[in-house]
Amino acid sequence: MIERGEYKGKPLIVLKRNEEDQYPFSFGVSKAKLILENIEEIKKFVEENATEQNK
């Protein structure tokens, strides 16, 4: 589930596992750019470290 919001007048994206997620992951444009610049390493990290429990 994805929501969009604002923090101190700046755009924010909020990622939730589901509607009841108590600990959503939120970030702004600067961190979104950083994630995109490093998406292949993030994918590699997940592949190397994911277990059946947290896939």
PQR file of N, CA, C, O and H, with PARSE charges and radii, in Angstrom:
ATOM      1  N   MET A   1       0.847  -1.173   0.000 -0.4000 1.5000
ATOM      2  CA  MET A   1       0.000   0.000   0.000 -0.0000 2.0000
ATOM      3  C   MET A   1       0.894   1.238   0.000  0.5500 1.7000
ATOM      4  O   MET A   1       1.862   1.317   0.756 -0.5500 1.4000
ATOM      5  N   ILE A   2       0.567   2.172  -0.830 -0.4000 1.5000
ATOM      6  CA  ILE A   2       1.357   3.398  -0.952 -0.0000 2.0000
ATOM      7  C   ILE A   2       0.470   4.618  -0.727  0.5500 1.7000
ATOM      8  O   ILE A   2      -0.633   4.722  -1.263 -0.5500 1.4000
ATOM      9  H   ILE A   2      -0.219   2.108  -1.444  0.4000 1.0000
ATOM     10  N   GLU A   3       0.988   5.527   0.078 -0.4000 1.5000
ATOM     11  CA  GLU A   3       0.301   6.797   0.320 -0.0000 2.0000
ATOM     12  C   GLU A   3       1.275   7.922   0.010  0.5500 1.7000
ATOM     13  O   GLU A   3       2.492   7.735   0.030 -0.5500 1.4000
ATOM     14  H   GLU A   3       1.884   5.442   0.513  0.4000 1.0000
ATOM     15  N   ARG A   4       0.738   9.057  -0.270 -0.4000 1.5000
ATOM     16  CA  ARG A   4       1.560  10.249  -0.471 -0.0000 2.0000
ATOM     17  C   ARG A   4       1.142  11.281   0.554  0.5500 1.7000
ATOM     18  O   ARG A   4      -0.029  11.396   0.917 -0.5500 1.4000
ATOM     19  H   ARG A   4      -0.250   9.210  -0.287  0.4000 1.0000
ATOM     20  N   GLY A   5       2.120  12.017   1.004 -0.4000 1.5000
ATOM     21  CA  GLY A   5       1.834  13.026   1.999 -0.0000 2.0000
ATOM     22  C   GLY A   5       2.792  14.184   1.866  0.5500 1.7000
ATOM     23  O   GLY A   5       3.373  14.431   0.809 -0.5500 1.4000
ATOM     24  H   GLY A   5       3.071  11.924   0.710  0.4000 1.0000
ATOM     25  N   GLU A   6       2.935  14.878   2.962 -0.4000 1.5000
ATOM     26  CA  GLU A   6       3.767  16.071   2.987 -0.0000 2.0000
ATOM     27  C   GLU A   6       4.379  16.192   4.368  0.5500 1.7000
ATOM     28  O   GLU A   6       3.733  15.887   5.370 -0.5500 1.4000
ATOM     29  H   GLU A   6       2.463  14.678   3.821  0.4000 1.0000
ATOM     30  N   TYR A   7       5.623  16.637   4.420 -0.4000 1.5000
ATOM     31  CA  TYR A   7       6.295  16.890   5.689 -0.0000 2.0000
ATOM     32  C   TYR A   7       7.035  18.213   5.564  0.5500 1.7000
ATOM     33  O   TYR A   7       7.912  18.363   4.713 -0.5500 1.4000
ATOM     34  H   TYR A   7       6.148  16.885   3.606  0.4000 1.0000
ATOM     35  N   LYS A   8       6.690  19.144   6.388 -0.4000 1.5000
ATOM     36  CA  LYS A   8       7.280  20.488   6.352 -0.0000 2.0000
ATOM     37  C   LYS A   8       7.228  21.084   4.949  0.5500 1.7000
ATOM     38  O   LYS A   8       8.175  21.728   4.498 -0.5500 1.4000
ATOM     39  H   LYS A   8       5.977  19.022   7.079  0.4000 1.0000
ATOM     40  N   GLY A   9       6.098  20.856   4.264 -0.4000 1.5000
ATOM     41  CA  GLY A   9       5.879  21.439   2.956 -0.0000 2.0000
ATOM     42  C   GLY A   9       6.519  20.694   1.799  0.5500 1.7000
ATOM     43  O   GLY A   9       6.431  21.142   0.656 -0.5500 1.4000
ATOM     44  H   GLY A   9       5.329  20.333   4.631  0.4000 1.0000
ATOM     45  N   LYS A  10       7.168  19.556   2.073 -0.4000 1.5000
ATOM     46  CA  LYS A  10       7.833  18.793   1.019 -0.0000 2.0000
ATOM     47  C   LYS A  10       7.101  17.471   0.791  0.5500 1.7000
ATOM     48  O   LYS A  10       6.539  16.901   1.727 -0.5500 1.4000
ATOM     49  H   LYS A  10       7.239  19.192   3.002  0.4000 1.0000
ATOM     50  N   PRO A  11       7.107  16.979  -0.460 -0.5600 1.5000
ATOM     51  CA  PRO A  11       6.399  15.732  -0.758  0.2800 2.0000
ATOM     52  C   PRO A  11       7.048  14.530  -0.076  0.5500 1.7000
ATOM     53  O   PRO A  11       8.263  14.471   0.114 -0.5500 1.4000
ATOM     54  N   LEU A  12       6.198  13.582   0.279 -0.4000 1.5000
ATOM     55  CA  LEU A  12       6.614  12.400   1.016 -0.0000 2.0000
ATOM     56  C   LEU A  12       5.856  11.200   0.466  0.5500 1.7000
ATOM     57  O   LEU A  12       4.679  11.310   0.124 -0.5500 1.4000
ATOM     58  H   LEU A  12       5.211  13.630   0.124  0.4000 1.0000
ATOM     59  N   ILE A  13       6.532  10.047   0.379 -0.4000 1.5000
ATOM     60  CA  ILE A  13       5.865   8.808  -0.001 -0.0000 2.0000
ATOM     61  C   ILE A  13       5.939   7.870   1.196  0.5500 1.7000
ATOM     62  O   ILE A  13       6.958   7.802   1.882 -0.5500 1.4000
ATOM     63  H   ILE A  13       7.489   9.958   0.656  0.4000 1.0000
ATOM     64  N   VAL A  14       4.859   7.156   1.437 -0.4000 1.5000
ATOM     65  CA  VAL A  14       4.766   6.262   2.587 -0.0000 2.0000
ATOM     66  C   VAL A  14       4.427   4.862   2.083  0.5500 1.7000
ATOM     67  O   VAL A  14       3.410   4.661   1.419 -0.5500 1.4000
ATOM     68  H   VAL A  14       4.031   7.212   0.880  0.4000 1.0000
ATOM     69  N   LEU A  15       5.288   3.899   2.403 -0.4000 1.5000
ATOM     70  CA  LEU A  15       5.067   2.512   2.007 -0.0000 2.0000
ATOM     71  C   LEU A  15       4.604   1.717   3.223  0.5500 1.7000
ATOM     72  O   LEU A  15       5.236   1.741   4.279 -0.5500 1.4000
ATOM     73  H   LEU A  15       6.115   4.063   2.942  0.4000 1.0000
ATOM     74  N   LYS A  16       3.480   1.009   3.051 -0.4000 1.5000
ATOM     75  CA  LYS A  16       2.925   0.204   4.136 -0.0000 2.0000
ATOM     76  C   LYS A  16       2.729  -1.224   3.657  0.5500 1.7000
ATOM     77  O   LYS A  16       2.391  -1.455   2.496 -0.5500 1.4000
ATOM     78  H   LYS A  16       2.967   0.989   2.193  0.4000 1.0000
ATOM     79  N   ARG A  17       2.939  -2.177   4.548 -0.4000 1.5000
ATOM     80  CA  ARG A  17       2.695  -3.585   4.216 -0.0000 2.0000
ATOM     81  C   ARG A  17       1.192  -3.835   4.038  0.5500 1.7000
ATOM     82  O   ARG A  17       0.774  -4.623   3.190 -0.5500 1.4000
ATOM     83  H   ARG A  17       3.213  -1.990   5.491  0.4000 1.0000
ATOM     84  N   ASN A  18       0.397  -3.146   4.857 -0.4000 1.5000
ATOM     85  CA  ASN A  18      -1.058  -3.247   4.799 -0.0000 2.0000
ATOM     86  C   ASN A  18      -1.649  -2.039   5.511  0.5500 1.7000
ATOM     87  O   ASN A  18      -0.917  -1.202   6.040 -0.5500 1.4000
ATOM     88  H   ASN A  18       0.737  -2.506   5.546  0.4000 1.0000
ATOM     89  N   GLU A  19      -2.956  -1.953   5.522 -0.4000 1.5000
ATOM     90  CA  GLU A  19      -3.653  -0.799   6.110 -0.0000 2.0000
ATOM     91  C   GLU A  19      -3.321  -0.607   7.588  0.5500 1.7000
ATOM     92  O   GLU A  19      -3.297   0.524   8.074 -0.5500 1.4000
ATOM     93  H   GLU A  19      -3.550  -2.632   5.092  0.4000 1.0000
ATOM     94  N   GLU A  20      -3.067  -1.699   8.305 -0.4000 1.5000
ATOM     95  CA  GLU A  20      -2.819  -1.642   9.750 -0.0000 2.0000
ATOM     96  C   GLU A  20      -1.342  -1.528  10.107  0.5500 1.7000
ATOM     97  O   GLU A  20      -1.010  -1.562  11.291 -0.5500 1.4000
ATOM     98  H   GLU A  20      -3.088  -2.617   7.910  0.4000 1.0000
ATOM     99  N   ASP A  21      -0.454  -1.397   9.147 -0.4000 1.5000
ATOM    100  CA  ASP A  21       0.981  -1.338   9.406 -0.0000 2.0000
ATOM    101  C   ASP A  21       1.294  -0.209  10.379  0.5500 1.7000
ATOM    102  O   ASP A  21       1.030   0.959  10.093 -0.5500 1.4000
ATOM    103  H   ASP A  21      -0.725  -1.370   8.185  0.4000 1.0000
ATOM    104  N   GLN A  22       1.855  -0.564  11.525 -0.4000 1.5000
ATOM    105  CA  GLN A  22       2.174   0.436  12.551 -0.0000 2.0000
ATOM    106  C   GLN A  22       3.513   1.122  12.302  0.5500 1.7000
ATOM    107  O   GLN A  22       3.793   2.169  12.884 -0.5500 1.4000
ATOM    108  H   GLN A  22       2.069  -1.513  11.757  0.4000 1.0000
ATOM    109  N   TYR A  23       4.344   0.533  11.436 -0.4000 1.5000
ATOM    110  CA  TYR A  23       5.677   1.078  11.200 -0.0000 2.0000
ATOM    111  C   TYR A  23       5.925   1.259   9.702  0.5500 1.7000
ATOM    112  O   TYR A  23       6.727   0.532   9.115 -0.5500 1.4000
ATOM    113  H   TYR A  23       4.117  -0.319  10.963  0.4000 1.0000
ATOM    114  N   PRO A  24       5.251   2.209   9.089 -0.5600 1.5000
ATOM    115  CA  PRO A  24       5.444   2.426   7.652  0.2800 2.0000
ATOM    116  C   PRO A  24       6.829   2.994   7.358  0.5500 1.7000
ATOM    117  O   PRO A  24       7.500   3.540   8.234 -0.5500 1.4000
ATOM    118  N   PHE A  25       7.230   2.851   6.114 -0.4000 1.5000
ATOM    119  CA  PHE A  25       8.523   3.347   5.633 -0.0000 2.0000
ATOM    120  C   PHE A  25       8.229   4.590   4.809  0.5500 1.7000
ATOM    121  O   PHE A  25       7.536   4.516   3.794 -0.5500 1.4000
ATOM    122  H   PHE A  25       6.685   2.407   5.402  0.4000 1.0000
ATOM    123  N   SER A  26       8.752   5.732   5.240 -0.4000 1.5000
ATOM    124  CA  SER A  26       8.466   6.969   4.520 -0.0000 2.0000
ATOM    125  C   SER A  26       9.762   7.699   4.180  0.5500 1.7000
ATOM    126  O   SER A  26      10.747   7.640   4.916 -0.5500 1.4000
ATOM    127  H   SER A  26       9.315   5.793   6.065  0.4000 1.0000
ATOM    128  N   PHE A  27       9.729   8.394   3.032 -0.4000 1.5000
ATOM    129  CA  PHE A  27      10.897   9.134   2.605 -0.0000 2.0000
ATOM    130  C   PHE A  27      10.493  10.182   1.584  0.5500 1.7000
ATOM    131  O   PHE A  27       9.411  10.134   0.998 -0.5500 1.4000
ATOM    132  H   PHE A  27       8.929   8.442   2.434  0.4000 1.0000
ATOM    133  N   GLY A  28      11.400  11.133   1.392 -0.4000 1.5000
ATOM    134  CA  GLY A  28      11.159  12.218   0.456 -0.0000 2.0000
ATOM    135  C   GLY A  28      11.904  12.011  -0.848  0.5500 1.7000
ATOM    136  O   GLY A  28      12.428  10.930  -1.115 -0.5500 1.4000
ATOM    137  H   GLY A  28      12.278  11.172   1.869  0.4000 1.0000
ATOM    138  N   VAL A  29      11.945  13.050  -1.650 -0.4000 1.5000
ATOM    139  CA  VAL A  29      12.524  12.991  -2.986 -0.0000 2.0000
ATOM    140  C   VAL A  29      14.022  12.676  -2.941  0.5500 1.7000
ATOM    141  O   VAL A  29      14.490  11.867  -3.742 -0.5500 1.4000
ATOM    142  H   VAL A  29      11.520  13.928  -1.433  0.4000 1.0000
ATOM    143  N   SER A  30      14.778  13.279  -2.046 -0.4000 1.5000
ATOM    144  CA  SER A  30      16.229  13.037  -1.980 -0.0000 2.0000
ATOM    145  C   SER A  30      16.535  11.572  -1.719  0.5500 1.7000
ATOM    146  O   SER A  30      17.388  10.990  -2.388 -0.5500 1.4000
ATOM    147  H   SER A  30      14.398  13.936  -1.395  0.4000 1.0000
ATOM    148  N   LYS A  31      15.855  10.977  -0.764 -0.4000 1.5000
ATOM    149  CA  LYS A  31      16.095   9.561  -0.474 -0.0000 2.0000
ATOM    150  C   LYS A  31      15.551   8.679  -1.591  0.5500 1.7000
ATOM    151  O   LYS A  31      16.126   7.629  -1.879 -0.5500 1.4000
ATOM    152  H   LYS A  31      15.162  11.450  -0.221  0.4000 1.0000
ATOM    153  N   ALA A  32      14.462   9.082  -2.220 -0.4000 1.5000
ATOM    154  CA  ALA A  32      13.933   8.318  -3.353 -0.0000 2.0000
ATOM    155  C   ALA A  32      14.954   8.273  -4.486  0.5500 1.7000
ATOM    156  O   ALA A  32      15.143   7.225  -5.103 -0.5500 1.4000
ATOM    157  H   ALA A  32      13.995   9.934  -1.986  0.4000 1.0000
ATOM    158  N   LYS A  33      15.612   9.393  -4.765 -0.4000 1.5000
ATOM    159  CA  LYS A  33      16.659   9.432  -5.791 -0.0000 2.0000
ATOM    160  C   LYS A  33      17.817   8.520  -5.409  0.5500 1.7000
ATOM    161  O   LYS A  33      18.349   7.809  -6.261 -0.5500 1.4000
ATOM    162  H   LYS A  33      15.459  10.244  -4.263  0.4000 1.0000
ATOM    163  N   LEU A  34      18.209   8.533  -4.152 -0.4000 1.5000
ATOM    164  CA  LEU A  34      19.290   7.685  -3.670 -0.0000 2.0000
ATOM    165  C   LEU A  34      18.939   6.206  -3.834  0.5500 1.7000
ATOM    166  O   LEU A  34      19.779   5.402  -4.239 -0.5500 1.4000
ATOM    167  H   LEU A  34      17.776   9.111  -3.461  0.4000 1.0000
ATOM    168  N   ILE A  35      17.700   5.858  -3.516 -0.4000 1.5000
ATOM    169  CA  ILE A  35      17.234   4.478  -3.698 -0.0000 2.0000
ATOM    170  C   ILE A  35      17.308   4.090  -5.168  0.5500 1.7000
ATOM    171  O   ILE A  35      17.811   3.017  -5.499 -0.5500 1.4000
ATOM    172  H   ILE A  35      17.018   6.512  -3.186  0.4000 1.0000
ATOM    173  N   LEU A  36      16.816   4.944  -6.047 -0.4000 1.5000
ATOM    174  CA  LEU A  36      16.835   4.641  -7.479 -0.0000 2.0000
ATOM    175  C   LEU A  36      18.255   4.501  -8.020  0.5500 1.7000
ATOM    176  O   LEU A  36      18.521   3.644  -8.863 -0.5500 1.4000
ATOM    177  H   LEU A  36      16.408   5.816  -5.778  0.4000 1.0000
ATOM    178  N   GLU A  37      19.156   5.335  -7.540 -0.4000 1.5000
ATOM    179  CA  GLU A  37      20.550   5.259  -7.973 -0.0000 2.0000
ATOM    180  C   GLU A  37      21.215   3.953  -7.556  0.5500 1.7000
ATOM    181  O   GLU A  37      22.193   3.524  -8.169 -0.5500 1.4000
ATOM    182  H   GLU A  37      18.940   6.032  -6.855  0.4000 1.0000
ATOM    183  N   ASN A  38      20.683   3.322  -6.511 -0.4000 1.5000
ATOM    184  CA  ASN A  38      21.293   2.117  -5.957 -0.0000 2.0000
ATOM    185  C   ASN A  38      20.379   0.898  -5.995  0.5500 1.7000
ATOM    186  O   ASN A  38      20.592  -0.061  -5.254 -0.5500 1.4000
ATOM    187  H   ASN A  38      19.889   3.670  -6.013  0.4000 1.0000
ATOM    188  N   ILE A  39      19.366   0.932  -6.850 -0.4000 1.5000
ATOM    189  CA  ILE A  39      18.350  -0.128  -6.865 -0.0000 2.0000
ATOM    190  C   ILE A  39      18.936  -1.514  -7.153  0.5500 1.7000
ATOM    191  O   ILE A  39      18.470  -2.504  -6.588 -0.5500 1.4000
ATOM    192  H   ILE A  39      19.193   1.711  -7.452  0.4000 1.0000
ATOM    193  N   GLU A  40      19.938  -1.599  -8.013 -0.4000 1.5000
ATOM    194  CA  GLU A  40      20.525  -2.907  -8.326 -0.0000 2.0000
ATOM    195  C   GLU A  40      21.229  -3.503  -7.111  0.5500 1.7000
ATOM    196  O   GLU A  40      21.137  -4.708  -6.877 -0.5500 1.4000
ATOM    197  H   GLU A  40      20.317  -0.795  -8.471  0.4000 1.0000
ATOM    198  N   GLU A  41      21.923  -2.685  -6.345 -0.4000 1.5000
ATOM    199  CA  GLU A  41      22.576  -3.172  -5.124 -0.0000 2.0000
ATOM    200  C   GLU A  41      21.548  -3.571  -4.076  0.5500 1.7000
ATOM    201  O   GLU A  41      21.753  -4.530  -3.333 -0.5500 1.4000
ATOM    202  H   GLU A  41      21.997  -1.706  -6.535  0.4000 1.0000
ATOM    203  N   ILE A  42      20.448  -2.838  -4.016 -0.4000 1.5000
ATOM    204  CA  ILE A  42      19.375  -3.181  -3.080 -0.0000 2.0000
ATOM    205  C   ILE A  42      18.774  -4.527  -3.461  0.5500 1.7000
ATOM    206  O   ILE A  42      18.541  -5.370  -2.594 -0.5500 1.4000
ATOM    207  H   ILE A  42      20.282  -2.058  -4.620  0.4000 1.0000
ATOM    208  N   LYS A  43      18.522  -4.737  -4.751 -0.4000 1.5000
ATOM    209  CA  LYS A  43      17.997  -6.025  -5.220 -0.0000 2.0000
ATOM    210  C   LYS A  43      18.958  -7.157  -4.886  0.5500 1.7000
ATOM    211  O   LYS A  43      18.537  -8.220  -4.430 -0.5500 1.4000
ATOM    212  H   LYS A  43      18.712  -4.053  -5.455  0.4000 1.0000
ATOM    213  N   LYS A  44      20.237  -6.932  -5.110 -0.4000 1.5000
ATOM    214  CA  LYS A  44      21.264  -7.932  -4.820 -0.0000 2.0000
ATOM    215  C   LYS A  44      21.274  -8.251  -3.326  0.5500 1.7000
ATOM    216  O   LYS A  44      21.350  -9.417  -2.938 -0.5500 1.4000
ATOM    217  H   LYS A  44      20.579  -6.068  -5.480  0.4000 1.0000
ATOM    218  N   PHE A  45      21.199  -7.236  -2.504 -0.4000 1.5000
ATOM    219  CA  PHE A  45      21.164  -7.405  -1.056 -0.0000 2.0000
ATOM    220  C   PHE A  45      19.993  -8.289  -0.631  0.5500 1.7000
ATOM    221  O   PHE A  45      20.156  -9.196   0.184 -0.5500 1.4000
ATOM    222  H   PHE A  45      21.137  -6.289  -2.819  0.4000 1.0000
ATOM    223  N   VAL A  46      18.819  -8.020  -1.185 -0.4000 1.5000
ATOM    224  CA  VAL A  46      17.632  -8.797  -0.853 -0.0000 2.0000
ATOM    225  C   VAL A  46      17.813 -10.250  -1.283  0.5500 1.7000
ATOM    226  O   VAL A  46      17.522 -11.169  -0.517 -0.5500 1.4000
ATOM    227  H   VAL A  46      18.686  -7.283  -1.848  0.4000 1.0000
ATOM    228  N   GLU A  47      18.289 -10.455  -2.501 -0.4000 1.5000
ATOM    229  CA  GLU A  47      18.501 -11.818  -3.001 -0.0000 2.0000
ATOM    230  C   GLU A  47      19.479 -12.593  -2.127  0.5500 1.7000
ATOM    231  O   GLU A  47      19.265 -13.775  -1.856 -0.5500 1.4000
ATOM    232  H   GLU A  47      18.525  -9.709  -3.123  0.4000 1.0000
ATOM    233  N   GLU A  48      20.532 -11.951  -1.692 -0.4000 1.5000
ATOM    234  CA  GLU A  48      21.556 -12.611  -0.887 -0.0000 2.0000
ATOM    235  C   GLU A  48      21.111 -12.870   0.544  0.5500 1.7000
ATOM    236  O   GLU A  48      21.615 -13.788   1.191 -0.5500 1.4000
ATOM    237  H   GLU A  48      20.706 -10.991  -1.912  0.4000 1.0000
ATOM    238  N   ASN A  49      20.183 -12.084   1.040 -0.4000 1.5000
ATOM    239  CA  ASN A  49      19.840 -12.156   2.456 -0.0000 2.0000
ATOM    240  C   ASN A  49      18.410 -12.570   2.770  0.5500 1.7000
ATOM    241  O   ASN A  49      18.068 -12.766   3.936 -0.5500 1.4000
ATOM    242  H   ASN A  49      19.773 -11.338   0.514  0.4000 1.0000
ATOM    243  N   ALA A  50      17.583 -12.703   1.768 -0.4000 1.5000
ATOM    244  CA  ALA A  50      16.193 -13.079   2.029 -0.0000 2.0000
ATOM    245  C   ALA A  50      16.118 -14.550   2.428  0.5500 1.7000
ATOM    246  O   ALA A  50      16.785 -15.404   1.844 -0.5500 1.4000
ATOM    247  H   ALA A  50      17.860 -12.543   0.820  0.4000 1.0000
ATOM    248  N   THR A  51      15.309 -14.821   3.414 -0.4000 1.5000
ATOM    249  CA  THR A  51      15.027 -16.188   3.820 -0.0000 2.0000
ATOM    250  C   THR A  51      13.584 -16.481   3.462  0.5500 1.7000
ATOM    251  O   THR A  51      12.837 -15.574   3.092 -0.5500 1.4000
ATOM    252  H   THR A  51      14.767 -14.128   3.889  0.4000 1.0000
ATOM    253  N   GLU A  52      13.194 -17.710   3.568 -0.4000 1.5000
ATOM    254  CA  GLU A  52      11.802 -18.063   3.268 -0.0000 2.0000
ATOM    255  C   GLU A  52      10.840 -17.275   4.157  0.5500 1.7000
ATOM    256  O   GLU A  52       9.738 -16.928   3.730 -0.5500 1.4000
ATOM    257  H   GLU A  52      13.800 -18.447   3.869  0.4000 1.0000
ATOM    258  N   GLN A  53      11.251 -16.999   5.372 -0.4000 1.5000
ATOM    259  CA  GLN A  53      10.397 -16.288   6.325 -0.0000 2.0000
ATOM    260  C   GLN A  53      10.151 -14.843   5.929  0.5500 1.7000
ATOM    261  O   GLN A  53       9.052 -14.331   6.143 -0.5500 1.4000
ATOM    262  H   GLN A  53      12.146 -17.280   5.719  0.4000 1.0000
ATOM    263  N   ASN A  54      11.147 -14.167   5.356 -0.4000 1.5000
ATOM    264  CA  ASN A  54      10.976 -12.742   5.070 -0.0000 2.0000
ATOM    265  C   ASN A  54      10.997 -12.412   3.584  0.5500 1.7000
ATOM    266  O   ASN A  54      11.409 -11.316   3.204 -0.5500 1.4000
ATOM    267  H   ASN A  54      12.040 -14.583   5.182  0.4000 1.0000
ATOM    268  N   LYS A  55      10.562 -13.335   2.742 -0.4000 1.5000
ATOM    269  CA  LYS A  55      10.459 -13.053   1.311 -0.0000 2.0000
ATOM    270  C   LYS A  55       9.182 -12.329   1.010  0.5500 1.7000
ATOM    271  O   LYS A  55       8.915 -12.004  -0.147 -0.5500 1.4000
ATOM    272  H   LYS A  55      10.227 -14.226   3.050  0.4000 1.0000
TER
END
